[in-house]
């Protein structure tokens, strides 16, 4: 099983690993800093270097429970040592975007009590769906201002691991309309934007809300009677 280094250190840009399995589409490593996808956040890309040769990693795919680093063409051999380099500009933008989405969720839950019904992101942009009955342009602008106030508050973001029993004692830890935590998961990773919001999450985030930068509300739309979508983008 591949050890996910990104869970312990989101800012890890380079790592050493051993190729444990070679498949048609790529290789499996004993450990990786490449984010393997989930929670709306896409997988990382970058390169692997072994014996002076570079291999372009386009993403990660789960095959039979294994995390396969997707590589076209030649592959490093099984048992070889590789150096992994994350496409850091893309990863850091995704970290900022994911954190902005958490701030949005925290503000909407705190001030309007609306649960999340869906979400997705690309580098620099995110969309989140909420259980709102009514959503106006004025309300979207109000939420945008509140998001940026939380960014300006420079709140620290703390990653923790709770046992399932501990997690079940935290009110509203799972904010989605449908509880997405499988019953077999016994350790829950949490993201705590201190003073604003704590949620169960497996993605990568920045260490302080100030790193997110200015957030712009770029759209809102109805996706059903009580399902409304908000779209945000980071301003450079």
N, C-alpha and C positions, 0 to 999 in steps of 0.2 A: 504494500500500500504506500502511495506517495505521501510524504509528510508535507502539509501545506504551510510553508514558511511565512506566507503573507498574513496568516492569522495572527502570528505573534509580532510581526514587524511590517507594517504597511509601506514603510519608506525604504525597504530593502530593494536596491536596484540591481545588484549583482550577487551571484551565489555559485557554489560548486556542487556538483551532483554526479551520481553514477547512473549510467543507462542500465536499467534492469530488464527491459523488454523492448524488442524491435518489432514493429508491425508494418503493414503495407503503407499506412498513412503517416507514420511517425514513430516516436519513441516514448517510453514510459521511464520516468526518473524516480530515484529513491526519495528525492525531495525537490520542491520547486517553489520559487517566488512568483511564478506566473499565476495570476488570478485565474481560477478555473471556471468562473462564471456562476451566476445565480443571483436571485433577488433583483433582477432587472439590470444588473451590471454585466456587460459583456466580458469575454475573456481577454487576457493580455496578449500582446504580440511582442516579438523581439528576436533575439538570435541566441543560438548555442554555438560555442566554440570548442573544438576538440582537435588536438594535434595540428593546430594552425589553420584548420578549415572551419569556415563559418556555415551555419545551417540556419536558414530563415524560418522562424516559428510564426505561423500565421494565426494560430489560436490553439485552444485546448478542446478536445472532444472526449466525452466519456464513452468508453467501449468496454462492455462487460465489467463495469465497476472500476475500470482503470482510467487514469487521466493521461490521455495520449497527447503529446505535444506534436501538432500537425506540421509536417515538413514535406515539401515537394522535392523530388529528386533523390540524390544520395542521402544516406542516413548514417549517423555515427553508429559504431558497432556496439553490440551488447557487452557490458562490462567496462566500457570506456568511461573516462572521466571527462565531464564537460563543464564549461563555464557558461552560465546563463546570464544574459544581459536583457533587462526589461526595456521596452520602448517607453522611457520614463516620461517624456512629454505627454504622451497619450494617457499613460497610467495616472499621472498626477492630475490631469484634467478630469479624468473619471473619478478620482478620489474627491476632488472639489465638487463635482456634479452630484455624486452620491450623497455627500454631506449636505448639500443644498436641498436635496430631496427629503432628507431626514428633518431638516429645519422646517421645510414646508409642512411635512406631516405633523411635526410637533406643534406648530402654530395652529394648524387647522383643528387638531384634537383639543388643544388647550382652550382655544377661544370659541370654537364652534361645535365641538363634540362629534365631528364627522369621522367615520371610519374609512380606511383605505379599501378600495375594491379592485385596484390594479395599478400597475406602473411599469415604466421602462425608461431606459436612458441610452444616450449616445454621448461621446465626449463633448461636453459643453452644454448639452440640453437634456431635459427630462420631462416626462409627463406623468402625472399622478391622477388617478380617479378616486373620487370621494363620494360618500353617500350623502350628497346635498340634494335637497328638494329644489332649491332656487339658487342660482348663481348669476350675479349681474356683473357688468363691467366695473361698477363701483366697488363691489365686494372683492373682485379680483385685484383691483388696485390697492385696496386696504390690506389684503393679505401680502402683496408684494412689499408694502412699506414695513409690515411687521417682520417679514423675513429679513430684510436688510437691517432692521433694528437688532435682530439677534446676531447677525454677522458682526455688526459694530460693537456688540456687547463683549466680543472676544471670549466666548465661552470655551473652556477646555472640553475635549472629547476623550472619554476614558473607555477603553476596551476591557471587558471582564468576561470570565467564564463562570456560569452558575450551574449547579446541579439542577436537574429537572424539578426536584422538590423545591429548591430555593426559588427557581424561576416562577413556579406556579403560585408563589406567595406575593409576587410583584404585580400589582394591579395594572392592567392595560399594557403588559409587556409586549403582547402580540397584538398589533394594531390593525391587522388586516381583517376584513369582514369574515373571511374563512381562515381558521387557524391552520397555517401551513407547516407546523412542526409535526413531523411524523412521530408516532408514539414510541418508536424504538430509539429516538435520540434522547440520551440521558444527560448530556452536557450542552448547555445553551450559551452561545456567545452573544454578549450584549454590547450595544453601543450607547453610551450615556453622554448626551450633550448636557453638561452639568447645568442645572438650574432651569432646563427647558424640557428635556424628553429622554426617556430610555426605551430602547426597542431591541428585540431579538434580531440579529442580523449577522450575516457571514461575509459581508463585503469589506472593501478597503475604504478608509476615510482619512481626512486630514486630522491634525492634532488639536486645532483650534479653529473656531468658526471664522476668525479673521482671514484665514487662508482661502476661504471660499471666494471672497471678493463680491462685487456688486451683482445682484440677481435681478433679472428683468422678467416680468410676467409677459409672455409673448402670445398667449392665447387662452381662451376658455370656451368650452362647448358642452352641450348636453349629449350624453350617451344613453339617455333613458330617463324615466320619470324621476328616479332618485339617484341617478348616477351622473356625476358631472366631472369633466376633465379640466385640469389646469396644466398649462405648459410653461416651463421656465427655461431661461437660458442664462449662462454666465456672461457678464460683460468683461471684456479684456481691458 
